[in-house]
C-alpha cells in the first residue's frame, strides 16, 4: 500500500486526516515540504513499542553474554532451581 502523505495544514479538517489512519497505514504529515509527524493506529504503536523493548532487551543480553560469557544448559537450570 502506498504511504499516505499530507501537509500539516490538512489538520484543519482533522477528521479527514484521521479517517486515513489504519493499522499498517500511518499518515505522514509534512511541514514546509518535509516529513515532520506520523499519525498511527494506537494498536500498531503499542506493538511497535513492545517490539522495540524486546529488541533492546535482546541487545542487552547479547552484550552481557559477550562480557560475562554464557551459561551451559545445566548451569542455567541449576540456577533457576530446575535441577
KAFEN-V72620 format. One record per residue. N is the residue number from 1. RES is the residue in one letter. SS is DSSP state (@ for helix, = for strand, . for the rest). NEAR is the number of other ideal C-beta (glycine too) atoms within 8 Angstrom. D_CENTER is the distance of its C-alpha to the mean C-alpha in Angstrom with 1 decimal. Layout:
n=[N | N]
res=[RES | RES]
ss=[SS | SS]
near=[NEAR | NEAR]
d_center=[D_CENTER | D_CENTER]
This chain:
n=[1 | 2 | 3 | 4 | 5 | 6 | 7 | 8 | 9 | 10 | 11 | 12 | 13 | 14 | 15 | 16 | 17 | 18 | 19 | 20 | 21 | 22 | 23 | 24 | 25 | 26 | 27 | 28 | 29 | 30 | 31 | 32 | 33 | 34 | 35 | 36 | 37 | 38 | 39 | 40 | 41 | 42 | 43 | 44 | 45 | 46 | 47 | 48 | 49 | 50 | 51 | 52 | 53 | 54 | 55 | 56 | 57 | 58 | 59 | 60 | 61 | 62 | 63 | 64 | 65 | 66 | 67 | 68 | 69 | 70 | 71 | 72 | 73 | 74 | 75 | 76 | 77 | 78 | 79 | 80 | 81 | 82 | 83]
res=[X | X | X | X | X | X | X | X | X | X | X | X | X | X | X | X | X | X | X | X | X | X | X | X | X | X | X | X | X | X | X | X | X | X | X | X | X | X | X | X | X | X | X | X | X | X | X | X | X | X | X | X | X | X | X | X | X | X | X | X | X | X | X | X | X | X | X | X | X | X | X | X | X | X | X | X | X | X | X | X | X | X | X]
ss=[. | . | . | = | = | = | = | @ | @ | @ | @ | @ | @ | @ | @ | @ | @ | @ | @ | . | . | = | . | . | = | . | = | = | = | = | = | . | . | = | = | = | = | = | = | . | . | @ | @ | @ | @ | @ | @ | @ | @ | @ | @ | @ | @ | @ | @ | @ | @ | @ | @ | @ | @ | @ | @ | @ | @ | @ | @ | @ | . | . | . | . | @ | @ | @ | @ | @ | @ | @ | . | . | . | .]
near=[4 | 3 | 7 | 10 | 8 | 11 | 7 | 10 | 5 | 10 | 8 | 5 | 7 | 7 | 6 | 8 | 14 | 8 | 6 | 10 | 12 | 6 | 6 | 6 | 10 | 11 | 13 | 11 | 16 | 12 | 9 | 4 | 4 | 6 | 7 | 7 | 8 | 7 | 9 | 10 | 10 | 6 | 7 | 11 | 9 | 8 | 8 | 9 | 8 | 8 | 8 | 8 | 8 | 8 | 8 | 8 | 8 | 8 | 8 | 8 | 8 | 8 | 8 | 8 | 9 | 6 | 6 | 5 | 5 | 4 | 7 | 6 | 6 | 7 | 8 | 9 | 9 | 9 | 7 | 6 | 5 | 5 | 5]
d_center=[19.3 | 19.9 | 17.5 | 18.9 | 19.9 | 22.1 | 23.9 | 23.0 | 26.6 | 25.8 | 24.4 | 28.0 | 27.8 | 24.3 | 25.0 | 25.3 | 21.9 | 20.2 | 22.0 | 20.1 | 16.6 | 15.8 | 13.1 | 12.1 | 14.1 | 12.8 | 15.7 | 15.9 | 18.6 | 20.9 | 23.3 | 26.4 | 25.2 | 22.1 | 18.4 | 17.6 | 15.2 | 12.8 | 13.4 | 11.3 | 12.1 | 11.3 | 10.7 | 8.1 | 6.4 | 7.2 | 6.2 | 2.4 | 4.0 | 6.4 | 5.3 | 4.9 | 8.1 | 9.7 | 9.5 | 10.9 | 13.5 | 14.5 | 15.1 | 17.2 | 19.0 | 19.8 | 21.2 | 23.1 | 24.6 | 25.8 | 27.3 | 28.7 | 29.2 | 28.4 | 30.2 | 32.2 | 31.6 | 34.9 | 34.0 | 30.6 | 32.3 | 35.1 | 32.8 | 31.1 | 34.5 | 34.3 | 37.5]
